[in-house]
Amino acid sequence: MKKQVLFVFMLFLAFSLPAMAQNKDPKVEARIQLARDKYAEGKDLVAQNEDKETPFNYATVVRKQNWPATGQRTEETKFYYNEIGNEEEPDLKGYALRMVCNTYNVAARNYYEEYLYDDNGRPLFYYTQYDEINQNYSGKTELRQYYDEAGEVIHTIYKTSDKDGKMQKISANSNSEVVESGKFMLRFVSDNFAHLKAVFDAIYNTNTNE
């Protein structure tokens, strides 16, 4: 009997796995892979500027202010970019924003964010890690969000730390307070992409990648 059950299970896997693979949207998979490749480029720019006295394709903006109810807030925004050559005027260079790393606090909670842009200056990938504290949970939360060429979300990943501090994936359909909190945060990410791009363009007075 056990052999028959095992045979049926293996037969099910043989037919279901290829079907599951076929259901994946090639455009979505290609966009996610692009995000991974460009993310590696962005992290390489970050590494090139780590503890360097002379920044390379890098700028920092620091904002400090006192917020009602939550107190002192410090926000440090780091812009990493690639240079764009101009064939007609070789000496004239443009700048293409690649990644923005943002660190800030709200009261005692600390937040870290990464905004990744594609070669056309459009949202490609977003990552954040922050302290999550509520009546049922206290720990770290991570959110990842991928975007298509139109700026629409195509994939979201929620993770939270377990009692040992290891990050565990949570279903987006979960009723967890962590997921609900994450969904609230992600409502503002698209606007943040546009805002940070506008700040970068203002700093360098460039719209070369529009």
C-alpha positions in Angstrom: 0.0 0.0 0.0 2.8 2.4 0.9 4.5 1.7 -2.4 1.3 2.5 -4.3 1.0 5.8 -2.4 4.6 6.7 -3.1 4.1 5.9 -6.8 1.1 8.1 -7.0 2.9 10.9 -5.2 5.9 10.7 -7.5 3.6 10.6 -10.6 1.9 13.7 -9.3 5.2 15.5 -9.0 6.3 14.5 -12.4 3.2 16.1 -14.0 2.8 19.1 -11.6 6.3 20.5 -11.5 6.7 21.1 -15.2 3.2 22.7 -15.2 4.2 25.0 -12.4 7.3 26.0 -14.2 5.3 26.8 -17.3 3.0 29.1 -15.4 5.8 31.5 -14.6 5.7 34.6 -16.6 9.0 34.9 -18.7 8.8 38.7 -18.6 8.5 38.7 -14.8 11.3 36.2 -14.4 13.5 38.3 -16.8 12.7 41.5 -14.8 13.6 39.9 -11.5 16.8 38.5 -12.9 17.6 42.0 -14.2 17.0 43.4 -10.7 19.5 40.9 -9.3 22.1 41.8 -11.9 21.7 45.5 -11.4 21.6 45.1 -7.6 25.1 43.5 -7.9 26.2 46.6 -9.8 24.7 48.9 -7.2 26.3 47.0 -4.3 29.6 47.3 -6.1 29.3 51.1 -6.2 28.6 51.0 -2.5 31.7 48.9 -1.9 33.8 51.3 -3.9 32.8 54.1 -1.6 33.1 52.3 1.7 35.3 54.3 4.0 36.9 56.3 1.1 38.1 59.8 1.6 37.3 60.7 -2.0 33.9 59.5 -3.1 33.4 57.9 -6.5 30.1 58.5 -8.1 28.5 59.1 -4.8 26.7 61.8 -2.8 25.2 62.0 0.7 22.4 64.2 2.0 21.8 64.4 5.8 18.6 65.8 7.2 18.0 66.4 10.9 14.7 67.6 12.4 12.5 67.3 15.4 9.1 65.6 14.8 6.1 66.1 17.1 5.4 63.1 19.3 8.4 61.1 18.0 11.3 63.5 18.8 14.6 63.9 17.1 14.9 62.3 13.6 18.1 61.9 11.5 17.9 60.8 7.9 21.0 59.9 5.9 20.4 59.4 2.1 23.3 58.1 0.0 23.0 58.4 -3.9 25.1 56.0 -6.1 25.2 56.6 -9.8 26.9 55.7 -13.1 28.4 58.2 -15.5 27.0 58.5 -19.0 29.2 59.5 -21.9 28.1 61.9 -24.7 29.2 60.9 -28.2 28.7 64.4 -29.6 30.5 66.1 -26.7 32.9 63.6 -25.0 33.8 66.1 -22.3 30.2 66.4 -21.3 29.1 63.7 -18.9 25.7 62.8 -17.6 24.8 60.8 -14.5 22.4 57.9 -14.2 21.1 57.1 -10.7 21.6 53.4 -9.8 20.9 53.0 -6.1 19.8 55.0 -3.1 20.5 53.8 0.4 18.4 55.5 3.1 18.8 55.2 6.9 16.5 56.9 9.3 14.8 56.5 12.7 11.2 57.0 14.0 11.5 57.4 17.7 13.4 54.3 18.9 12.8 52.3 15.6 15.6 52.2 13.0 15.0 51.8 9.3 17.3 50.9 6.4 16.2 51.1 2.8 17.6 50.5 -0.7 16.0 51.8 -3.9 17.4 50.3 -7.1 16.7 52.0 -10.5 17.0 50.5 -14.0 19.0 52.0 -16.9 16.1 54.3 -17.7 15.7 55.7 -14.2 12.6 53.7 -13.4 12.0 51.7 -10.2 13.4 48.2 -10.4 13.8 46.8 -6.8 13.1 48.0 -3.3 14.5 46.5 0.0 14.0 47.5 3.6 14.8 46.2 7.0 13.4 47.7 10.2 12.6 47.1 13.8 9.0 45.7 14.2 7.5 46.2 17.7 3.9 45.4 18.5 1.9 43.6 21.2 2.5 40.2 19.6 5.9 40.5 18.1 9.3 42.1 18.5 12.1 41.6 16.0 13.4 42.5 12.6 11.3 42.7 9.4 12.5 42.6 5.8 10.5 43.6 2.7 11.5 43.1 -1.0 9.5 44.4 -3.9 10.2 44.1 -7.7 8.8 46.4 -10.4 8.1 46.0 -14.1 9.0 48.6 -16.7 5.7 50.5 -16.1 6.5 50.8 -12.4 4.0 48.2 -11.3 4.8 45.7 -8.6 5.3 42.2 -9.9 6.6 40.4 -6.8 6.7 41.0 -3.1 8.6 39.1 -0.4 7.9 39.4 3.4 10.4 38.1 6.0 10.6 38.3 9.8 13.1 37.1 12.4 12.3 34.1 14.5 13.2 33.7 18.2 16.8 32.9 17.1 17.1 36.0 15.0 17.0 34.1 11.7 14.9 35.6 8.9 11.9 33.5 7.8 9.7 34.1 4.8 6.0 34.9 5.5 3.2 34.4 3.0 1.9 37.6 1.6 -1.6 36.3 2.2 -0.9 35.8 5.9 -3.0 37.8 8.4 0.2 38.4 10.4 0.6 41.9 12.0 4.0 42.0 10.4 2.6 41.6 6.9 -0.1 44.2 7.5 2.5 46.6 8.8 4.7 45.8 5.7 1.8 46.4 3.3 1.2 49.8 4.9 4.8 50.8 4.5 5.0 49.6 0.8 2.1 52.0 -0.1 4.6 54.9 -0.1 7.5 53.3 -1.9 6.6 54.2 -5.5 6.3 57.9 -4.4 9.6 57.6 -2.7 11.3 56.4 -5.9 10.1 59.5 -7.7 11.0 61.8 -4.8 14.6 60.5 -4.5 15.0 60.7 -8.3 13.9 64.3 -8.2 16.4 65.1 -5.4 19.2 63.4 -7.4 18.3 65.4 -10.5 18.3 68.6 -8.5 21.7 67.9 -7.1 23.3 67.2 -10.5 21.0 69.3 -12.6 20.5 66.5 -15.0 17.6 64.7 -16.7 19.8 62.6 -19.0 18.1 59.3 -18.1 14.6 60.5 -18.4 
